[in-house]
């Protein structure tokens, strides 16, 4: 079954540097990205694609910067993402997907959106492994801010890893 999510890819060389850290922390298929909308409601029938494309085409380009590495609980190491425009874009995408999916009653994303770029996930509480990963992440800093010109729809089919499937340009200012 095909699955999708919507995100932002950092530019090179940031993407390459982040990918290296992800590999060193155990990710075998690293895909550096900032998630704007997770898979909920992004059904294989693609009913959501036109409303999402409309939102993106109407949204202006914007700047993103990265903050220090942090943890969600002890299981996810991430880089904080700062941008005053990212939450309104996330909220507009959630509304667009919900509109395309109104009659189905499927659950939709919302609520506790925290813009971030995931670096590593941990299944156990091995503090040495977490500290090593955090040190690698701190070695990334500082990362250059960048202007977001497009969002990416990522797709996976079955057990295969996610790949960039479609790129949608933001409105140029």
N, C-alpha and C positions, 0 to 999 in steps of 0.2 A: 504494500500500500504506500502511496506517495504521501509525504508529509512536507510541510513548508514552515518557514518562519521568516520574519522580516528584520533586517539589520543594517548596520553600517560597517563597512570594512575600512580600517585605517589605511592610509597610504603607505607605500614603501618609503623609506626603510623601516618605519615603525612596525608594519605588519611582519616583516622578516625578523626583527629583533624579538617581538612578542612570540612569534612562532617558535624560535629557538628556546625560549624559556618554557613554553608549553611542552615541547619535546623533552627537555631536561627534567620536567616534573612528571613525566609519564604519559603524556597525551600522544597516542599513536596516529591520530588523524587531526592535527591542530587546524583550527579554523578561526583565526583571530577576528572577532566581531563584537559589536555592541548591539544587543538585541533590542529592537523597537516593539516587536509583537511576536510572542511565542506561537506555537502551533495551534492553540485553541481557536477554533472557528475557521481556520485556514484549510478548508476541505478540498479533497482532490477534484471536485467538480469545478473549482476555480470561480465560483460565483462572486467571490470577494475581490477578484483581481481588478475589475473595472472601478469599483468604488475606491480601492486602495490607490490605483493609478491616478485617479482624479485628485485625491488628497495630496499625493506627492507632487503632482504637477502644479498645484496651487501653493505649495509650501516653499518659502524662500530658502536659499542656501544659508548655512549657519556655521559658526565655529564650535569646535569641541576641544577640550583640554582634559588631561589626565591628572588625577590626584594620586596620592600615595597608595601602596598596596594595603588591602584590608581583608578581613575574613567575614563571611557570613557564617555565624556559628564557628565551628572548627572544620567544616567540611568543604568550603569553597573559598579559594584565594582569588581576589579580583583587584583590578585597578578601578578606582572611582572615576566617573566620567562627569565632567562639568560642562553645562551648556544651558542657558535659560530657554532655548528653543526646543530642546529635546523632549521635555514632558508634554508641551502642547502638541507636538507631532505624534508622540505615542498616543495621547488621548484621542486625537483625530483619527488615527489608524484603528484604534479600538472601536470607535463609533462607526467607522466605515465598514468594518468587518461585521459588526453587530447588525447594521442595516441590511447587509447582503444576506444575513442569516436569521433574520427576525422570526420567521415562521417556524423554524426548526426547534427552537427552544434550547439550543446547545449552549453550554457554559462559555462565557467570554472572559478574556483577560481584563484586568483593571486593578484598581486598588493600590497595592504596595509596590509600584514600579520604582526601582532604584537603578538609575543608569549606571552601567558597569561593563567592564570587559573581563570575562572569566579567564583566569590564568591556569588554575589547577583545581581538581576535585580530589577529596580524600575520603576513602571509605572507612578508615579507622582513625584513631586519635593519636597516632604516632607523632609526638611533639617534635622529634628530631627531623622527621620528613617535612613537617609543616615549616619549621624554622629554616631548613635548607631552601625550600621553595620561596619563602618570604625574602631570604637573602638574594636569591636569583632575581626576584621581582624588583627589589630595591635597586639592584644593579641596572635595571632598565631606565631608572629615573635620572634626569628628567626626560620626558618624551615631549616632542614638539607638538603644540596645538596644530589643528588642521581644519580646513574648511570642508564641510560636507557638501558635495555637489550631487550626490545620488544616494539612493537607498538600494539595497540588494535583497532580492527574494531568493532564499536558499531552499533547495529541494533535496530530499533523499528518497530513494526507492528501496523499501524493505530494509535490509541490514546494512546497505551501503552507507558511507558517510555523507553528510550534507555537502553540497557543492553550490556555488553561485549559479542560479538558474536564469534570473532576469534582473536587469538593472533599470531603475526608473530615475530619470533626471528630476532634480528639484528645480524650482523656478529660479532663474538667475535674477539677481537684483538689478 
